[in-house]
């Protein structure tokens, strides 16, 4: 069956870095656009970053531009989110998302907490 399994979350101090990974299985990963979303308590889920099927196109929320980098390895069926210069406002559950036309899948999420 389809699975998106995130990992790499945790507690980090402001200014620190984390790398999230999302391992995909059960579908043709290389044909799906991949994204990372996040959701904080009391807030709506927001799009953080998107990457095209080949990795040639990426897009970021204004709040993370210059600090976060999305990438993918189609040979490993994995998408990554490198997060640098983390701020307390980045604290959220981060979700991996796969989409192809009307077909979409979500991971279970991984918690990122930025605090001193």
N, C-alpha and C positions, 0 to 999 in steps of 0.2 A: 504494500500500500504506500501511498504518498507520505513522505516524512520530510520535515524541515527541522533540523535540530541545531539550535543556537548554543554557543558556548563562549567563554571568555569574559563574561561579566564579573563584577565584583566591586569591592570598595577601593577607591583610589583618592589620593589627596588632590586638591585643586592644583592645576598645572601639570598633572600627571598624564599618563597615556594608558590606553587599553586597546587590545585588538580583539574584536568579535569575529567569530566564525559561524557559518551556517552551512551544515552539511545536508545535501539534498539527496533523496532517493525516491524511486517509484514513478518518476516521470523523466522526460527528455530534457534535462537541465539546460542544455546549450540552446534550446529554442525559446526559453522563457526569459523575459525581462525580470531582473531581480532588484529588490529594493529593501531598504531598512526603514522601519517606522519606529517611533517611540511614543510612550504614553506615561504621563506623570499623574499622580493622584488628583482627581478633580478636573483634569484637562482632557481634551479630545486627543485621539491618536493623531500624530502628525508625521508627514513624510520627511525623512531625514536625507536620504540619498537614493539615487536610482542608477542602474547601469544597464546598458543594452546587451543584447545576446553575445556580441563579440567583444564587448568591453570598450568599443570605440567611442561610445557616448556615455557621459556621466552628467548628473545634475544633482545639485545640493540645495538644501534649505539655506536661506541667507544666514541663519543663526549659526551654521556650522561651516560655512565656506572658509577655506584656508586652514581649517583645523582637522577636518575629517576627510578620509579618502576611502572610497568604495572601490573594490576590485573583485575579480572573479577568476577562478581556474576551472575551465570547463572539463579538463581532463580529470580533475578531482571532484567535480560536482559540488564545488564549494564557493561561497561568496564571503567576502571579508569586509569589515569596517574598521579601519585604523583611525583611532580617536586620539588626538593630541591636544595639549593645552586645555585639558578638561576643566569645566567650570561647574559650580554647584547646580546651575540651571540645566545642566546636561543629565542630572539624575532622573532616571526613568526606567521603565521596562522597555527593552529594545526587541523588536520583532522583525524577523525575516519574512519576506513576501515574494511570491513568485506569480507572474501573470503572463498569460498568452491568450489574447482576445478575451473571451468571457470566462476562461478557466483561470482560477486563482487559488493559491494555497498560502496558509499562514503557519509559522512556527509557534512554539509555546511561549517564547519570550525568555530573555535573560536580563536580570536586574543589574543595572549600573548605578552605583552610588558614589557621588563625588562630595567628599566631606573631609574636613580636617579633624 
